[in-house]
Every structure is written in C-alpha cells, then in structure tokens.
Amino acid sequence: MSALDRNQMAWRAAQDLPDGGVVNLGLGMPVLVSNYMPADRDIFLQSENGILGVGPEAEEGHEDRNLVDAGSRRITLREGASIVDSASSFAMIRGGHIDVTILGAFEVAMNGDLANWDSRVPDKGPLVGGAMDLAAGAKSTWALMQYNTRDGGPRLLEACGLPLTAPNCVDWIYTDIAVVQVTDQGFVATELLAEISAEELRGRTGAPIGVSNACKPLVAPDLANG
Amino acid sequence: MAIDKRAASAAEGIGAVKDGAVVMFSGFGGAGFANILQDALLEIGPREITLVANSATHPFSHTHKLIEAGLVAKVIVTAARGRGRELSPFEELWRDGKIELECVPQGSFSERIRAGGAGIPAFFTPTGYGTDLCEGKEVREFNGRKHVLETAIVGDLALIRGDRADRYGNVSFRYTQMNFGHAMATACAHTVAEVREAMEDAMPQAEVQLPGVYVNSVVAVGGEP
C-alpha cells in the first residue's frame, strides 16, 4: 500500500465518524469525507451557514441558488434537515452541539494546537471564516492533512510556526501515511503505512512521536477519483 | 394610518445615508445578497462607510462595487481574500493602506451583531482565545477555560435579502438566504429588505421568520425564487 491519495484520506477519516453524530466538514479536502460516509451510520452534516442535514450536491438542472453549503456548493437537504440563521448556527457550534469537526491543517502541534487559516501569503487578505469557532466549539476536532509539506518538511510539530486557529483542540490527525492521536503525552501513531518504519516516521515528524503497541497498517480501498 | 412598509423603489426604501454610516450586508456563498439595494446605495454614494459583511471579496456580492468606488473606509468581515493569485480590488486598497480591515471569526462576527440587536454590549467567548485575531482583548477564565471579550456591533443601515414580505415588514427567507440577515436586521437603526414579492395582505404567522418590528422598509424586485 503506497501513500493514500486525497480521496483515500477522506475515506479513512469517514470510517471513524460516530453513528448518530453531528459532523461539520471544513472547506477543501474535508468536504470529500461526505462522499464516503459509512452506509450503516446515520450522520447529520452541519454547515456553518445554518444547515443541519446537508445532503448530496444538487444534480444539474435541480440546483437552487438559495440552497448552498459553506463551500458555496449548491446542495440538497437530507431527510430531517433544518435551517437556521448564522448566529443560531454558531450558537450550535460554540455551544458544543457538534460532535466532530474535520478541518484541513497547515500545522498541528503536539499539544493539539491547530494552525489552518493563515499561511502568510504576502498582500493576500485574511480568510478566517468559521474555523476558529469550529475548533474551539466542537466536542472533537480532527485534522485531515498531508503528513509533510511539499518540500518534505514536517507539519506535525513541537509548536506551530504559523498563526494559531485554536489552542489544544486537535484530537486526531488523518494523513496520507499515518493516523495519529494527540494525547496528553504528545503524538502517538495508531495506524501507519506498512512500508514506513517507526524510524522513518520519526524522521518525518517535527516532534517526538510514539507508535502505539496496537498500531495497525494504514489501508484504504482503491477509490474512483471524484 | 395603517402600517405599510412597502417602498416603491430601492432608493426610496433606503432613504438618506450619512457619510461615515455603518452599513451591514447579508449574504453567504451566493445566497442572500441584496444586490439591487447595494446598487442603489452606490448611487446614493455615502462616503467613508464601514462595511459589515461576511466577505469583502465575494464575487457574487455587489459590495465590491462600493469598495472599488472608494466609498468604504473600513470593513468588518470574516473573509477578505480574493479568489485568484491576483489581488482583488479590496486587497489592493488594503495593501496601500487606503482601507481599514477588522477580521473576525464568523461565530463571533454573527454573535456580535446578534448581541447588538439584543441589547448586550459585550460577551465572553472561547473562540479566538490564544490567536493573533484576539491579541490585546480582555481575557477571563470561566469554568477553567479562557475566554475573550467581544463587543457588540450595531449599525445605521442593514441591506438584507429575503424571499417574501408583507406590508407589516414581516419577512420569510428561502433556504440559506437567511444567514446573517436576521441578526443584521435586529442590529441596525434602519433595515431594508429586498424581496421577490411584497404582499399587501399579512403573511401567515407560521411563515414569518423575521418579525416586522426589525424591518423598516421592503422592496419587491420580482424574479424567480
């Protein structure tokens, strides 16, 4: 098994979502998770613009420009869905009514600090959106990210170098080569690609990382690129 | 005299707008932008306004016209990044120091507006604690967790988009059209609702999502839902 692609990473995170849970997916790769929800689990997707119960994207010819999700996609509603205004939506988020939020990340620190909103591109304006509220308000925050930067540098670090989204919030990290839990003792890999040794993993990590005694090989099925 | 908040035109509904006004604009992701009202505001042309909206750069919102026309002194937003590698009109003005930017986490943004309309001058929230955006804000610990003090935002004018309204100013929204419109209507001295249809008869109570007390004027613009 070689490194997971984006769809396989999204698939892997989806397998751990709780039955009956309320889940908010961040922009970018996390939205792909909605394509791989386990069929045996009844899950409500929340969208920060006020939707509880996001359904699949609308088919061509059936779109409604007034029914969009946080990524501006024209979507449908699932059975049992409801819509509230933005202030009520964030009351839902901040009030601890979201079980899991899956967010993209630039960096995660060993104490769970998350940096995902400002990559310091010169002169480009900031875009924080709902990331800080989700990271601070959801019961559990999962990061979905490539393990290393394009240059091979570490993104799991002792301390974040980029501006924080929220401190001490990340519980799980789903990546292309490993699944990592953020514990009180720091990073612990619970799944790792079979072809990667613990030593190689440590070399690709910018902080101490343990490998769980129960560590399993990270696997994902072949998925159509969608 | 019987209440009738229906205005004959966008300009009539908005009325006079003073220089330096704080103006709120609803809309998110293409839903709920009152673009006909925004175009009318451009014609009215108040200077040095503070623009309160989710994004300063959303391509579907005509707020970018107000920014390009140089009417905006400051924006309070959650997003201010143009889509492409090229700088957006907002980003160029910001880089050149010609426009002030206050970037706010979206939940704090919407709650600050809600609080403004609900008579709450400030509140503590865990969102943003420990981040650059909340640097310098007052911090207090509640239940073992650090929170930052956020202050309410109130405005002079709200331009919101709904689906239907009645002569009493009651408004209904279509799906996610509501977004910030409800809170903004409560937080501004003068609220104008752009709607598809403005009825002479009262809307059935169960369909009212924004009570008329928060709406000063409704402007019917027709069109498809």
Interface residues (C-beta under 8 A of the other chain):
Chain A: S47 E48 N49 G50 I51 D64 R65 N66 L67 V68 D69 A70 G71 S72 I83 V84 D85 S86 A87 S89 F90 A91 I93 R94 D118 D123 K124 G125 P126 L127 V128 G129 G130 A131 M132 D133 A136 G137 P163 L164 T165 A166 P167
Chain B: F28 G29 G30 A31 G32 N54 A56 T57 T78 A79 A80 R81 G82 L87 S88 F90 E91 W94 R95 L101 C103 V104 P105 Q106 G107 S108 S110 E111 I113 R114 T125 P126 T127 G128 Y129 G130 T131 D132 L133 D163 F173 R174 Y175 T176 Q177 M178 N179 F180 G181 H182 A183 P225
